[in-house]
Every structure is written in C-alpha cells, then in structure tokens.
Amino acid sequence: MNFLRKTFSIVAKPVIQNYLRKERSYSYRGITLKILPGVFHPGFFFSTKFLLSYLENLDLKNKSLLEPGAGSGLISFIAEKKGAIVTASDLSEQAIKGLEYNKKKIGSEIKIVKSNVLDQISAQKFDVIVINPPYYAKKVTEEWELAWNCGEDFSYFSKFFSSLVEFTHSNVKVIMVLSEDCDIFTIRNIAHQHGWKLEEQIRERFWWEWNFIFECVRV
C-alpha cells in the first residue's frame, strides 16, 4: 500500500495539480459548481463524497450546520438542499470568491464567512459541524496549501479543538473525515488534550487507502 501511495504521489498528483491550475466546473446531484484554481476539487479526492454519503443518513432539516474550511462548498450546498441552515467558512481568498460566485449562481442562502478555523465565526451553538480538514504536518507557504497542510506542529487541530466547545451544545454532531495517510494518533491526542475524543463511525477503502468518519465527542 505504501508503494501505491508513493507511486500516486510521483505520477498522478502532479497531473492533477496541473489540471487544477485552471478554472473547472463540477456537477454532483443536480448542483454544478465553478472550482477556482487552488481550491480543493471534490471530484478528484474521496473524502468529500465519503462525507456526503455519511450525511445522507442524517436528518438535517432546520438544523444549523457549520462547515469550516468549506473549499468548493459542495458539502454546504448539499446540506442546504437537505434543509440545513448553513454557515460555510474558509481562510482562502480563492475559496471565498468561489463560494460567493456559486452561492449567487445556484440561488443559495448559505452564510459565508472568511475565517481562520473558527476565529471569525460569531458566537453561536451549531447542531452539526462537518469538517474535511487539512492534515499534512507541513507549513503553509502558499494559499492553495491551506486545503492540505495543518502546520508542522498540527496547529490547525490545536486551534480547532481548543475553540470547539464555544460552538457546540450537548446534542451536537461534530463529524470529521480523515485518511490513514495522516497522523491520526497525533490528531486524537490533540483532541483529547482539549476535552474531545474521536469515535470512529465508519471506514471505507478507496483504492489503496482507508478513509475514516469520526464523530468528535466531549470527554
């Protein structure tokens, strides 16, 4: 499996990255989005569809839902279609620009906030928080890396879990997708340090790699 991942990194990733240097469009279940260069493309990676398949079984009608790091916004727009009252945030200027464009194009009413993790989200309690986080322990040096890198010291997760309690109530569902390609052990430890634990709900192998849906639960 490590050989396959390494081969993908050498051969396929550069091809995909080159393809994503141009503006693209992507359609999923009746929603067509413009994907701007540098924004995480939901069609090329398994995590977005995996999260969406999990959300299919949740009743989101009239639930307040937050998607930090929304990227293209596909999850947010689908959640709104299922009846959720949605706030989508991102730190990337490109992502915000794309979210605003797609919101107008499809006639959405989601709230869009430029935010560093949860820092700029106004104080409120959400019913559902859905997150497909950046998880590579590398420094962010360019804007497009915000979708991939969480900082050499996993600072993204420290910031997320240290603030999370302010946005949750006792019945909240905090849903996170991770891959075996990241350091789940370290992320679990960071969550625990801030009073949260990651409870695995489901796992699925896409090609050579296991992906996991966790619910983050108060310890």
QUIGI-V333924 format. One record per helix or strand of 2 or more residues. SS is the DSSP state (H for helix, E for strand). FROM is the first residue (numbers start at 1). TO is the last residue. If there is no record, write none. Layout:
SS:FROM:TO
SS:FROM:TO
This chain:
H:2:19
E:24:28
E:31:35
H:46:55
E:64:67
H:74:81
E:85:90
H:93:106
E:111:114
E:126:131
H:143:147
H:155:167
E:168:179
H:184:193
E:196:206
E:209:218
